[in-house]
Amino acid sequence: MTSLYKIIFITSLTGIIAIGSNPVTNANIQPATNANAAGYSVLKLFLEDEQNLTTVRRAKMVITFSGISDSSTKLIDAIADTSKQAVDELEKLARAKPAFVFEEFSEKSIGKATLDSLRLAMAKEFLFESDNFEKNLLLSQLKVLPVISHLAQQLEEKETNSKRKAWLNKLADRYEIFYQKIKKRIVISKKK
């Protein structure tokens, strides 16, 4: 089951990037002034999803009347808070020269449809079907956090604005640290 999610996740990301950079598909989208706009748009989508982790955790607690461990709660909430702050910072940094406009991916695009379908399936699994919510939530982070970190690294390499470049470097490091902490939490959970 985990391999299936990886394949779907990678396919979704690839589809979003490919469709986001295709001028024919994006004929009705306002052009960006920065060649990295599609990458920043995908990064923003991932960060927006991550900022909802606390909401997902709390919703599960209300539905099942059970929570996750305190250590996992602190880590998940830190990722959510950091992601919210990162979205706000990214929106401000988009206005720095050379400015760029976030792309709105068409509802008709296969990449957007795939990502939306994956989100819905994961939400259903997390909230209604999961016997071990904490483990599944942590495992989902093992898939998402490296994507954010690597995407930030790739954008940093191409970025010409020094403020955005420095911000991307810190973002990549921060999400790599979260990734390592999640790995440790999973190892601790297995030992119990």
C-alpha positions as CSV (number, residue, x, y, z in Angstrom):
1,M,0.0,0.0,0.0
2,T,2.9,2.4,0.8
3,S,4.4,1.9,-2.6
4,L,1.1,2.7,-4.3
5,Y,0.9,6.0,-2.4
6,K,4.5,6.8,-3.4
7,I,3.7,6.2,-7.1
8,I,0.6,8.3,-6.9
9,F,2.4,11.1,-5.0
10,I,5.3,11.2,-7.5
11,T,2.9,11.0,-10.5
12,S,0.9,13.9,-9.0
13,L,3.9,16.1,-8.4
14,T,5.3,15.3,-11.9
15,G,1.9,16.1,-13.5
16,I,1.6,19.4,-11.6
17,I,5.1,20.5,-12.6
18,A,4.7,19.4,-16.3
19,I,1.2,20.9,-16.6
20,G,2.3,24.0,-14.8
21,S,5.1,24.7,-17.2
22,N,3.1,23.9,-20.4
23,P,2.2,27.2,-22.1
24,V,-0.6,25.6,-24.0
25,T,-2.3,24.3,-20.9
26,N,-1.7,27.6,-19.1
27,A,-3.0,29.9,-21.8
28,N,-5.6,31.3,-19.5
29,I,-3.3,31.8,-16.5
30,Q,-1.6,35.1,-15.8
31,P,2.1,34.8,-16.9
32,A,4.7,34.9,-14.2
33,T,7.8,37.2,-14.4
34,N,10.0,34.5,-12.9
35,A,10.9,31.2,-14.6
36,N,10.7,29.5,-11.2
37,A,7.0,30.4,-10.6
38,A,5.7,26.9,-11.3
39,G,8.1,25.4,-8.7
40,Y,7.2,28.1,-6.2
41,S,3.5,27.3,-6.9
42,V,4.0,23.6,-6.2
43,L,6.0,24.4,-3.0
44,K,3.2,26.7,-1.8
45,L,0.6,23.9,-2.4
46,F,2.6,21.5,-0.3
47,L,3.1,24.0,2.5
48,E,-0.6,24.8,2.5
49,D,-1.4,21.1,2.9
50,E,1.2,20.8,5.7
51,Q,-0.3,23.8,7.6
52,N,-3.5,21.8,8.1
53,L,-1.8,18.9,10.0
54,T,-3.0,20.2,13.4
55,T,-6.5,20.4,12.1
56,V,-6.3,16.8,10.8
57,R,-4.9,15.7,14.1
58,R,-7.7,17.4,16.1
59,A,-10.4,16.2,13.8
60,K,-9.3,12.6,14.3
61,M,-9.3,13.2,18.0
62,V,-12.9,14.4,18.0
63,I,-14.0,11.6,15.7
64,T,-12.3,8.7,17.7
65,F,-12.0,10.3,21.1
66,S,-8.3,9.3,21.1
67,G,-5.2,11.3,20.4
68,I,-1.6,10.7,19.5
69,S,1.4,10.8,21.8
70,D,2.6,14.1,23.2
71,S,5.9,13.9,21.4
72,S,4.2,13.3,18.0
73,T,1.6,16.0,18.8
74,K,4.4,18.6,19.4
75,L,6.2,17.5,16.2
76,I,3.1,17.5,14.0
77,D,2.0,20.9,15.4
78,A,5.5,22.4,14.8
79,I,5.4,21.3,11.2
80,A,2.0,22.8,10.8
81,D,3.0,26.1,12.4
82,T,6.2,26.3,10.4
83,S,4.3,25.6,7.2
84,K,1.8,28.4,8.0
85,Q,4.6,30.8,8.6
86,A,6.4,29.6,5.5
87,V,3.3,30.3,3.3
88,D,3.1,33.8,4.7
89,E,6.8,34.4,4.1
90,L,6.7,33.0,0.6
91,E,3.8,35.2,-0.4
92,K,5.8,38.3,0.7
93,L,9.0,37.1,-1.0
94,A,7.1,36.6,-4.3
95,R,6.9,40.4,-4.5
96,A,10.7,40.8,-4.3
97,K,12.5,41.5,-7.6
98,P,12.3,39.7,-9.9
99,A,8.7,39.2,-8.8
100,F,6.6,36.2,-9.7
101,V,3.0,35.3,-9.7
102,F,1.8,32.0,-8.2
103,E,0.2,29.9,-10.8
104,E,-3.4,28.7,-10.3
105,F,-3.5,25.2,-11.6
106,S,-6.5,24.5,-13.8
107,E,-9.3,22.4,-12.2
108,K,-9.3,20.5,-15.6
109,S,-5.6,19.6,-15.4
110,I,-4.8,15.9,-14.7
111,G,-2.1,17.0,-12.2
112,K,-4.5,19.0,-10.1
113,A,-7.2,16.3,-10.4
114,T,-4.7,13.7,-9.3
115,L,-3.5,15.7,-6.3
116,D,-7.1,16.5,-5.3
117,S,-8.0,12.8,-5.5
118,L,-5.0,11.8,-3.5
119,R,-5.8,14.4,-0.8
120,L,-9.4,13.1,-0.5
121,A,-8.3,9.5,-0.3
122,M,-5.6,10.3,2.3
123,A,-8.1,12.4,4.3
124,K,-10.6,9.5,4.3
125,E,-7.9,7.1,5.4
126,F,-6.7,9.3,8.2
127,L,-10.1,10.2,9.6
128,F,-12.2,7.1,9.1
129,E,-10.2,3.9,8.2
130,S,-7.0,4.1,10.0
131,D,-6.4,1.7,13.0
132,N,-3.1,3.4,13.7
133,F,-3.5,7.1,13.0
134,E,-0.3,8.2,14.6
135,K,1.8,5.8,12.6
136,N,0.1,6.6,9.3
137,L,0.4,10.3,10.0
138,L,4.1,10.0,10.7
139,L,4.6,7.8,7.6
140,S,2.8,10.4,5.4
141,Q,5.3,13.0,6.6
142,L,8.2,10.7,5.6
143,K,6.9,11.1,2.1
144,V,6.0,14.8,2.0
145,L,8.9,16.4,4.0
146,P,11.7,15.3,1.7
147,V,9.7,16.6,-1.3
148,I,9.5,20.1,0.3
149,S,13.1,20.0,1.3
150,H,14.3,18.9,-2.2
151,L,12.0,21.3,-4.0
152,A,13.4,24.2,-1.9
153,Q,16.9,23.1,-2.7
154,Q,16.2,23.0,-6.4
155,L,14.6,26.4,-6.4
156,E,17.5,27.8,-4.3
157,E,20.0,26.7,-7.0
158,K,18.1,28.6,-9.7
159,E,17.1,31.6,-7.6
160,T,18.7,35.0,-8.4
161,N,17.2,37.0,-5.5
162,S,19.5,36.8,-2.5
163,K,16.7,37.0,0.1
164,R,14.7,34.2,-1.5
165,K,17.8,32.2,-1.9
166,A,18.7,32.4,1.8
167,W,15.0,31.7,2.8
168,L,14.9,28.6,0.6
169,N,18.2,27.4,2.1
170,K,16.7,27.7,5.6
171,L,13.4,26.1,4.5
172,A,15.2,23.1,3.0
173,D,17.2,22.7,6.2
174,R,14.2,23.1,8.5
175,Y,12.2,20.4,6.6
176,E,15.1,18.0,6.5
177,I,15.3,18.4,10.3
178,F,11.6,17.6,10.6
179,Y,12.1,14.6,8.4
180,Q,14.9,13.3,10.7
181,K,12.7,13.8,13.7
182,I,9.8,12.0,12.2
183,K,12.1,9.1,11.3
184,K,13.2,8.9,15.0
185,R,9.6,9.0,16.2
186,I,8.8,6.0,13.9
187,V,11.7,4.1,15.3
188,I,10.7,4.8,18.8
189,S,7.1,3.8,18.1
190,K,8.3,0.5,16.6
191,K,10.3,-0.3,19.8
192,K,7.3,0.2,22.1
